[in-house]
Amino acid sequence: MLTTAQRDQYQRDGYIVVSGFKSAEEIARLRRRAGEIVDAFDPAESRAIFTTRDQARASDVWFLGSDNTIRCFFEEEAFSPDGQLKQPKALSINKIGHAMHDLDPVFNAFTRDAKLAAVARDLGLEQAQVWQSMYIFKQPGIGGEVRWHQDATFFDSTPISVTTFWFALEDATIENGCLWVEPGGHRGPLRERF
């Protein structure tokens, strides 16, 4: 599946970009399903806000209990002081997490695609496991930054063996806040544990 050059880049830099890996139809299906999950979500269930800046907030029961279910999390500035949403619910959600890969048929099919398994093998992952799945929104005019981090910060494994797959479901540019990576950052030590 991967070329020798892609494998070499992954070993050297810690990442590769595989443009066009998922079809437009697969991406559209995932986006539609995420919209349906948000539409079905009742904000009265939880006002949980996701942030990587406040570990206490990320340790709340709603967040910690999301490892085996599907839950929506709000943007930091989603609510006014009186507790009302400042904009429509669909524009207030930061992310959906964390077990869509196991519990939702659309996300399951996207995650357990044979092509993706082939890439994992090509990267040297002998016993690849899916620990979590997230659908992260980048809402217009709202939302806190996701500060720099190493993905292994969020997963406790010894030795560090975390490899993450990130899919841009819409154009990700410098102007609209694309993902940045540090080439070779995977070879350094783990800088913090969340």
C-alpha positions in Angstrom: 0.0 0.0 0.0 2.7 2.5 1.0 5.7 3.3 -1.1 9.2 2.9 0.3 9.6 6.7 0.3 6.5 7.0 2.5 7.7 4.4 4.9 11.1 6.1 5.1 9.5 9.4 5.7 7.3 8.0 8.5 10.4 6.5 10.2 12.3 9.7 9.8 9.6 12.4 10.4 7.0 10.5 12.4 4.2 11.2 10.0 3.1 10.9 6.3 0.4 12.5 4.3 -1.6 10.2 2.0 -3.8 12.5 -0.1 -7.0 11.1 -1.4 -6.8 8.0 0.8 -10.5 8.0 1.6 -13.1 8.6 -1.2 -15.4 11.6 -1.3 -18.3 9.3 -0.7 -16.7 7.8 2.4 -16.0 11.3 3.7 -19.5 12.5 2.9 -21.0 9.5 4.7 -18.9 10.2 7.8 -19.9 13.9 7.8 -23.6 13.0 7.5 -23.4 10.6 10.3 -21.6 13.0 12.6 -24.4 15.5 11.8 -27.0 13.0 12.8 -25.3 12.2 16.1 -25.2 15.9 16.9 -28.8 16.4 15.9 -29.9 13.5 18.2 -27.8 14.9 21.1 -29.8 16.6 23.8 -27.8 19.3 25.5 -29.7 18.7 28.7 -27.7 15.4 29.0 -24.5 17.3 29.6 -22.9 20.7 29.3 -19.4 19.1 29.2 -16.8 21.3 27.6 -13.7 19.8 26.0 -10.4 21.5 26.5 -6.8 20.4 26.6 -5.9 23.3 28.8 -7.8 22.3 32.0 -7.1 18.8 33.2 -9.7 19.0 35.9 -12.4 19.6 33.3 -11.1 16.7 31.2 -11.3 14.5 34.3 -15.1 14.9 34.8 -17.4 11.9 34.8 -18.9 12.7 31.4 -15.4 12.8 29.8 -14.0 9.8 31.6 -17.1 7.7 30.9 -16.9 8.4 27.2 -14.4 5.6 26.5 -17.1 3.1 25.8 -19.9 5.2 24.4 -20.6 8.1 22.0 -20.8 11.5 23.5 -20.8 15.1 22.4 -18.6 17.8 24.0 -19.1 21.5 23.7 -16.7 24.3 22.7 -15.3 26.4 25.5 -17.4 29.5 24.6 -20.6 27.7 23.7 -22.6 29.0 26.6 -23.6 32.5 27.7 -23.3 33.4 31.4 -27.0 32.4 31.9 -26.3 28.9 30.6 -27.9 29.2 27.2 -26.2 28.3 23.9 -24.9 31.3 22.2 -25.4 29.8 18.7 -27.1 26.8 17.3 -26.2 23.4 18.8 -24.6 22.2 15.6 -22.2 25.1 15.8 -21.4 24.7 19.5 -20.0 21.1 19.5 -16.2 20.7 19.8 -16.1 17.0 19.2 -17.8 13.6 19.4 -16.0 10.8 21.1 -14.8 8.2 21.9 -16.1 4.8 20.9 -17.7 5.4 17.5 -15.4 2.9 15.9 -17.0 0.1 18.0 -20.6 1.4 18.4 -21.6 3.1 15.2 -21.8 1.2 11.9 -20.6 4.1 9.7 -17.6 5.0 11.9 -16.9 1.2 12.3 -16.7 0.7 8.5 -14.5 3.8 8.1 -12.1 2.7 10.8 -11.9 -1.0 10.0 -11.3 -0.5 6.3 -8.9 -3.1 4.8 -6.8 -0.2 3.2 -6.3 1.3 6.6 -5.2 -2.0 8.1 -2.7 -2.3 5.2 -1.3 1.1 6.0 -0.9 0.1 9.7 1.0 -3.1 8.7 3.2 -1.1 6.3 4.0 1.2 9.2 5.2 -1.8 11.2 2.2 -2.0 13.6 2.0 -5.7 14.3 -1.0 -5.8 16.6 -2.8 -2.5 15.8 -5.7 -1.7 18.1 -8.2 1.1 18.0 -8.4 2.7 21.4 -10.6 5.7 20.6 -12.2 7.6 17.8 -13.0 11.3 17.7 -14.8 13.5 15.2 -13.4 17.0 15.8 -15.2 20.0 14.6 -13.5 23.3 13.7 -16.4 25.7 14.2 -16.4 29.2 12.7 -15.9 32.0 15.2 -15.8 29.9 18.3 -13.5 27.4 19.9 -10.4 27.2 22.0 -7.1 26.3 20.6 -5.8 22.8 20.9 -2.3 23.5 22.2 0.7 21.6 21.0 0.9 18.0 22.3 2.2 14.6 21.6 -0.6 12.1 21.0 1.0 9.7 23.4 0.3 12.3 26.1 -3.3 11.0 26.3 -2.5 7.2 26.2 -0.5 5.4 28.9 1.5 2.7 27.2 5.0 1.4 28.1 6.9 1.5 25.9 5.2 4.4 24.1 3.6 2.7 21.1 0.8 5.2 20.1 0.3 5.8 16.4 -2.7 8.0 15.4 -4.4 8.4 12.1 -5.9 11.8 11.3 -8.3 12.5 8.4 -9.1 15.9 7.2 -12.7 15.7 6.2 -12.6 19.2 4.6 -9.8 21.3 3.2 -7.3 22.0 6.0 -5.2 25.1 5.2 -3.0 27.5 7.1 -5.8 30.0 6.8 -8.4 27.9 8.4 -6.2 26.2 11.0 -4.7 23.0 9.7 -2.9 20.4 11.8 0.8 21.1 12.3 3.4 18.4 13.2 7.0 18.6 14.3 9.1 16.4 12.0 11.1 14.0 14.1 9.2 14.8 17.3 8.3 11.1 17.7 11.9 10.4 18.5 12.1 12.7 21.5 10.9 11.9 25.1 7.3 12.2 26.2 7.1 15.8 27.4 3.9 15.5 29.6 1.2 13.1 30.6 -2.4 14.2 30.6 
